[in-house]
Amino acid sequence: MAPYLTDVRKRAVGKALAVVLPGSTEEVSEVVRLCREHHIPIVPQSGNTGTVLGSIPDSTGNAVVLSLKRMDRILEVDADNNTMTVEAGCILDNVHAAARQVDRMFPLTLASSGSCMIGGNLAANAGGTSVLRYGTARNLCLGIQAVLPDGAVWDGLYKLRKNNTGYDLRDLFIGSEGTLGIITAAVLKLFPAPDSQQTAFVAVESPSAALKLLNLAKKQADCLLTTFELISQRSLDVVLKHFPDLKAPFPAIFPYYVLMELNGNGSEGQLGDLMEAILQSAFEEGTVLDACIAQSIAQAMTLWALRENISEAQARDGKNIKHDISVPVSQIPAFMTDTDARLQVAFPGCRMTVFGHLGDGSLHYNVGAPEGIPDDDFLARQDDVNQVVYDNVARFNGAISAEHGLGALKHDKNAHYKDAVEIQLMKKIKQAFDPDGLMNPGKVIP
């Protein structure tokens, strides 16, 4: 049972009466009915790759973990409708592969794509590196099937892009982290597979310069701009330290970098010309300090590895206090400058590892111990660090969770920063769907 009870970062281990692995929606329904009859809480779980303690039980040992890993079938691929219907236990990489077989693409892109599952992606409304162009998991789903807390099955597997026949129940379940019911299948949107791409790694002086580059790229490339990731020098240093096979993209050291990518259909040369034109304009404006454009797929993968390995490199480097936050894109430079300064006053010498999706306004804003202070001693002050960061997120009209969800880690803090009327509305929805409070208790709702 241990893998089902242990948080992916190994910070917490829960207890459970049992782990059950149903093989169909009907079996999920039977388990839910049985648990309701005996008033047993249920913790739904997909790939257990979440980072906010949302998919493991608490320490009471009263709950049943319901894993969807056996429900991994691709039920239908409708290329003409650009949809794919899958069970919730489908691994994201397998969805990508099935889309490629019909010359289509499912654009949700996550570092955990080899182990995360569609049910969890939807339950957490996952983001990733392509949100700028395609949106979050919510935007990539047309319909779902879900088992309700009383065991009833709602079959909302619509393949429609227009459907004004009542409340949008789908959107209630997406992002609800299993607190309203269990998503068992979904209809996903597919897109034409791009036949050309251009990837560039760009050095900039500051987040403000990165924002100028973003606006320039949007103006010239429009919807062809798929990815725009901000990477601090410290983030790059940590990757190069723990992945020595990777090389720095430039001989010089710069404060910040941007990984940007254009995708489209047409000649590689046309997309290359567009990328060069964007960077040329940025150089002329003094926005860019240096840049390299991948000349092959292999080179592009190498540049991507510098971004995708940041989280793993951080884990190898030691413990830190992580924040998955979002603020309006226009406010990211000011937020970083102000929050960095406040943290240095409160915790002199703390080390910032900042990276994330500047294109859609979300950052992984991580705070490490000052040199010479043991990680565990610094982690003991996590609540104090969180307060500085979250207070400033609120000051900049942001959200304390951008794409990882709330789980058990942030639900109480969310109640502090959210509008009281909004919290009451959420509680009313929870009460309407799950009056016995058996679905993933202690998550999302304070």
FENTAWO-V593794 format. One record per backbone hydrogen bond with DSSP energy under -1.0 kcal/mol. CO is the residue of the C=O (numbers start at 1). NH is the residue of the N-H. If there is no record, write none. Layout:
# FENTAWO-V593794
CO:NH ; CO:NH
This chain:
# FENTAWO-V593794
1:4 ; 2:5 ; 2:6 ; 5:14 ; 7:10 ; 12:7 ; 18:65 ; 20:67 ; 24:28 ; 25:29 ; 26:30 ; 27:31 ; 28:32 ; 29:33 ; 30:34 ; 31:35 ; 32:36 ; 33:37 ; 34:38 ; 35:40 ; 36:39 ; 41:64 ; 42:440 ; 43:66 ; 45:68 ; 52:408 ; 52:409 ; 58:15 ; 63:17 ; 64:43 ; 65:20 ; 66:45 ; 68:71 ; 70:72 ; 71:89 ; 73:87 ; 76:85 ; 78:83 ; 82:190 ; 83:78 ; 84:188 ; 85:75 ; 85:76 ; 86:186 ; 87:90 ; 88:119 ; 90:118 ; 91:95 ; 92:96 ; 93:97 ; 94:98 ; 95:99 ; 96:100 ; 97:101 ; 99:102 ; 99:104 ; 100:103 ; 103:193 ; 105:191 ; 109:129 ; 110:113 ; 112:115 ; 112:116 ; 113:93 ; 116:92 ; 117:121 ; 118:122 ; 119:123 ; 120:124 ; 121:126 ; 122:175 ; 123:177 ; 126:137 ; 130:134 ; 131:135 ; 138:141 ; 140:189 ; 143:187 ; 144:156 ; 145:184 ; 145:185 ; 146:154 ; 147:182 ; 148:151 ; 152:148 ; 154:146 ; 154:156 ; 156:144 ; 156:158 ; 167:169 ; 169:173 ; 170:174 ; 173:176 ; 176:179 ; 182:147 ; 184:88 ; 185:145 ; 186:86 ; 187:142 ; 187:143 ; 188:84 ; 191:105 ; 196:264 ; 198:262 ; 199:294 ; 200:260 ; 201:292 ; 202:258 ; 203:289 ; 203:290 ; 204:256 ; 206:210 ; 207:211 ; 208:212 ; 209:213 ; 210:214 ; 211:215 ; 212:216 ; 213:217 ; 214:218 ; 215:219 ; 216:220 ; 217:221 ; 218:222 ; 221:224 ; 222:225 ; 224:263 ; 227:261 ; 228:359 ; 229:259 ; 230:356 ; 231:257 ; 232:236 ; 233:237 ; 234:238 ; 235:239 ; 236:240 ; 237:241 ; 238:242 ; 239:243 ; 243:246 ; 255:233 ; 256:204 ; 257:231 ; 258:202 ; 259:229 ; 260:200 ; 261:226 ; 261:227 ; 262:198 ; 264:196 ; 267:271 ; 268:272 ; 269:273 ; 270:274 ; 271:275 ; 272:276 ; 273:277 ; 274:278 ; 275:279 ; 276:280 ; 277:281 ; 278:282 ; 279:283 ; 280:284 ; 281:285 ; 282:287 ; 283:286 ; 290:203 ; 292:201 ; 296:300 ; 297:301 ; 298:302 ; 299:303 ; 300:304 ; 301:305 ; 304:308 ; 305:309 ; 307:310 ; 309:313 ; 310:314 ; 311:315 ; 312:316 ; 313:317 ; 314:318 ; 321:367 ; 323:365 ; 324:402 ; 325:363 ; 326:399 ; 328:331 ; 329:332 ; 331:335 ; 332:336 ; 333:337 ; 334:338 ; 335:339 ; 336:340 ; 337:341 ; 338:342 ; 339:343 ; 340:344 ; 341:345 ; 342:346 ; 343:347 ; 347:350 ; 351:368 ; 353:366 ; 354:232 ; 355:364 ; 356:230 ; 356:358 ; 357:360 ; 357:362 ; 361:327 ; 362:357 ; 363:325 ; 364:355 ; 366:353 ; 367:321 ; 368:351 ; 370:373 ; 374:378 ; 375:379 ; 376:380 ; 378:381 ; 379:382 ; 381:385 ; 382:386 ; 383:387 ; 384:388 ; 385:389 ; 386:390 ; 387:391 ; 388:392 ; 389:393 ; 390:394 ; 391:395 ; 392:396 ; 393:398 ; 394:397 ; 399:326 ; 406:410 ; 407:444 ; 410:414 ; 411:415 ; 413:417 ; 414:418 ; 419:423 ; 420:424 ; 421:425 ; 422:426 ; 423:427 ; 424:428 ; 425:429 ; 426:430 ; 427:431 ; 428:432 ; 429:433 ; 430:434 ; 434:437 ; 438:42 ; 440:443 ; 443:445
